[in-house]
């Protein structure tokens, strides 16, 4: 099987965060060559390959070529197949999805045609800082977006994704000798109250989660710390959740009157909104294939949000199902490969005649 050879080569090509953007593009150039053989015009952007077939508006298919694993990982545990299970670094997230994308396009173009665009970037795992502008530019020319992040373990598709927000809270106190409690204002103590107050906001909205993941404070064991800070990983889905958080942060309690605090929020990933038209289309195609489709809202962000936020109907989780992503136990279900490819081929056929109604 030709696709299996591509799969093996891709998994055995290291594309981790410690490898430069240019080098990751160089190592995956063979994929650009495959797309050119399929009739695409391929351009190399800052951190992505962009391939065009036809003219806009496009059906855009996206995927990322990078993984979270360092240089040398594929030599330690190269691609291998055990029954219906494939293993190796990035085998599920998301090199398996790349192979589903390529094989689907190949089979579709054997008997059909459409205006297609493919974007394969190499910086997704670090937040797509270099490819964001490419995605936003292509989104303006896109009628539908199909993303090939992995399907869930039992084959579920991803119809929406939460946004990711980085929240940092800083507390300023006053230095003093650690043995003299009345001389200083302990920033760590003040921060601890704020951490619990912020954490208590969990549950106020169904999709809003706040989790403190990094805490810093103090430099010397015998000095009352005058500065402390905490980093929260925040996930949200709707603007009202973001607005609620802003309001609550502006009104945090102050325990010690001589302490001050500030906060900084930065959106790392915008939410992916659910597209009714694509959910129904995937459901229809899947049922014709004797499948029982299920859809999930993912807690993690993804590049598909660049399209969804511009009101482009989008669907994610079209890649090969699997699990244990970002770990040495990561795996992909090969028994689901053919079903995934056939479903994508049928989606592409249908999308040529579907009116965009979001």
Beta strands, then each sheet from edge to edge (+ up, - down):
strand 1: 41-44
strand 2: 48-53
strand 3: 58-64
strand 4: 80-82
strand 5: 85-87
strand 6: 116-121
strand 7: 142-147
strand 8: 157-161
strand 9: 163-172
strand 10: 176-177
strand 11: 209-217
strand 12: 223-224
strand 13: 227-236
strand 14: 260-269
strand 15: 295-298
strand 16: 313-315
strand 17: 322-323
strand 18: 331-333
sheet 1: 1+ 2- 6+ 3+ 7+ 16+
sheet 2: 4+ 5- 18+ 17-
sheet 3: 8+ 15+
sheet 4: 11+ 13- 9+ 14-
sheet 5: 10+ 12-
end
